[in-house]
Amino acid sequence: MSELFAKKLLEDVVRMTSEAKTSHVGGCLSCLDIISVLFTEVINIDKKNPNSKNRDRFILSKGHTAAIIYSALANKGFFSRKWLSTFIQDGTKLPGHIDHKVPGVEFSTGSLGHGLSVGLGMALSMRYNNIKSNVYVLVSDGEMNTGSTWEAIMFAAHHKVDNLICIVDKNKIQSFGETKDIINLDPLYEKWETYGWNTYDIDGHNHSEIKKAFIDSKKYSKKPSVIICNTIKGKGIKDFEGRLISHYRPPSEDQLNDILKGI
């Protein structure tokens, strides 16, 4: 199921960014498999009752990769797929950074470093109101340069917020270069574990590993969980894979056609 959904996401994201001539396809593709598994096999959301108090919450903290979430929500029936063709166009309902006005989107992001704190607040509120649901927050590895992210990490561990699950898209490249050269995060697993989180380190493109980590994280009690997903920026576009250029350049028409032929 998630593999088929991933193909739909790939087609949509490459088409959307190519036709809109906009950026951030690299960061969309690095988390594509994560989003595919999460939205098909894990998260409890319902297009017929999108505001149910018992729903799971998802926050895209790396809000510049909105295209991947718009595609996921459209394919889950939260709004018409016709909207996708208007991405970042005049009068669109789908702006370049994720927007809470879009059906199915919980919170607007764009300025990095806020999503985990907001998700933490949601998780605490749900716990205090005895709502047995989870909050999932997807952050970028570059976003972990921000102090507010680490404040949320410490707070969540101290208060044992075990309905909070953070997903790190560790694609190793941020806007101005490789994360190891900007601010080295490693050893990232050991840092999260030392801060008191239930920690997983997986292949972020392996659907079986992703699903298992999500399932295991929901069983864990008395600790928040983090899934560090080792990914490749620009995954699926040969000239973009693992390259900084994928952060800025949209796929060309030829690259779009190559993707469509391969699906």
N, C-alpha and C positions, 0 to 999 in steps of 0.2 A: 504493500500500500504506500509506504513512504517513498519507495523508489520511483513509483509512477508520479506521485505528487512532486517529487524533486525535479522531474523532467518538465512539468508544467511551470514550476518556479523558474527554472533555468531559461526556458523559452520566453517567459514574460519579462524577466529582469533584463535580459540582453536586448530584447525588442524595445522595452520602455526606455532604457538609457541610450540606446542607439538612436531611436527616433527623436527623442527629446534633446539629443546632443548634450547630455549632462554627465556628471561625474559620479564616482563612488560605486561603480560596478564591481571593483575588486573586493571591497568590503561586503557587498551583498553576496557574492559568490563564495567567499570564505565561510560564511555562516549558513549557506543554503541547505546543507544536509542537516544541520542542527534544527533549523526552522521546519524542515520537512518532517522530521521525526516528531518534534514537539507538537506540531499542529495536526498530525494525523493519528498519533498513537498515545499522546500523553495528556495534553492540556484539556481541561473540562470547560468548554465554552459552547454556547448554543446560539446560532443565528436567530432562532425563534424567540429566545429570551435572553438577549445580550446583556441585560442589566441585572440578571439574577444575583441576589446577594451571595449565593452559594457557588458562583462561578470561580474558577481560577483566574488570576490576573497575570498579564504579561506586559512587561515594560521593555521597550527597545531603548536602552540608554544611549547606544551609539546611533542617534537619531538620523544621521546623514544617510544611513542605509535603508531609508523608508521604503524603497521600491520592493524589497523582498517581503516586507510585512504586508504591504498593499496587495501584492500578488497572492500571498497566503490567505488573507481575509477574503479577497474576491473569489478565490477558488473554494473557500469554505461557505460561500453564499451570503456573506455579510453585506455585500453591495454588488452591483452589476459589473461584470468583467469589462463592459464598454468603457468604464471609467479609466481603466489602465492606459488606454490609448491617448488620454488627455494629460498624462503625467507631466507636471511642471509647465503646462501650457497656460495661456491666458484664460482665466475663468475656471480653471480646474478645481476639483474638489480634493485633489491629491498633490499637495505641495511637496517640495523637495526634502524637507525635514518632517518627520512623523508628526501628525496633528491629531489631537484628541477629538476633533470634530468629525473625523472619519469613523464610520460605524465599526466597532470592534477594537478601536484604539483607546487604551486606558489613559495615556498621558502624553503630552507633547514634549519632545526633547530636541536637542540640537546643540546647545551648549553642553559640553561633555562634563561628566563627573557628578551628575545629579540623580541619575536613574536608580542607583542602588539605595540611596537614602530615601527616596520616595517609596520604593518597593518595601523597604524596611518599615516605614510608617504604615503602609497598607497591611503588611503582615501582622504587625502589632495590633492594629485596630481589629483585624479579623480574629485574632486570638482572644482579645478581650471581649469580643461579641460572640464567642463560641462558634465561629464559622469554620468548618472543617475543610478549608480549601488552601491552595498554595499560591504563592507569588513567585513568578519566574522573571528574572531580570537578566537581559543579555548585555554584557559590557564588552568593550574592545580592550585589547591589551594596552594600547597606547593611552586609553582612558585611565588606566591605573597609575598614571603619573600624577593624578590629582589627589590632593590631600583629603577632599571630601569623601572620596571612595574609601580610603583607609579608615576614616572616622566611622563610616557605616559598618565596615568590616569588624572593627573593634566593638562597637555598640551591639551589633547583632549577636556576636559570640557571647558577650557578657550577659545579655538578657536571654540567651538560649532560644532565639527565634527560629524554631525548627520548621516553620512553614514557609521559610524563605530559601529559595534556590537560585544561586547566581551562576550564570554561564559565562565563561570567559572565552571570547573568540581570539585565540592566540595565533594570529596570522603573521606576527613578528614584524609588521611594517606599519608605520603611521605616517602622518602627512609629510614629514620632512626627512624620512629615512627609516632605517631599521631600528626597532625599539631598543636593541642591545647597545646601539650607539647614541641614542637620545638619552634614555635613562634605563639602564639594564635592570630588568625585573627578576631575573633568575638568581637563586632557585625559587621559582614562583610556587611550586607545590609546597615546599617546606615553609614558606612564609605564611600561606593560608592555613596550613596545619598548625603552625605555632600560634597563630592568632586564635585558634580554637574552633575551626570549621571542619566539618566532615568533608574530606577532600578527595576528588577523583581527577585523574590525569589520563586523557583518552585521545584516540584518533578522531578528530572532529569531522571526518568524512566517512567513517565507518558506521553505518546505520545500526548494526547490532550492538556495537559498543555504546553508542549514544543512547539507545533505548534502555540498555541495561543500567547505565549510570542514572538515568532519570528514575527508573523503577526503584533502584537501590536507595537513591537519595530520599525518596518519599517514605521509606521504611525507617529511616534513621530518626531517632528522637533526642531531644535535649541539645541539639546543635543545628545551626544552619548548615546548608550544604553548598559546595561550589564544585562545578564541573569545568575543569580546564580542558578546553578543546583545542588540540594542536591542528591548525588548519593552514591552507595555502591561499594567500590572497590572489584573487583573479582566477581561482580554480575553474577549469573548463575552457578557458580561452588561451590557446597556446602562447601567444605573444605577450600575454598579461600575467601568466602564472608566476607568483613570487616576485613581482616587479612593482616598484613604486609607481610606475606609470599608470597602473590600474586604479590608483586612487583618484586620478584626475581625468584621464582620457576615456571618452565613451567608445564602445565598440564601433568599428567601421561597418559599412553595409556588407562588405565581404565577410567580415568576422561574424556578423549576424547570420548571414546566409550559411556559413560553415556550421554554425551551431544548429540552425534549423534542419539542415541536411542530416546531422548526426543524431537527432532525437528520434 
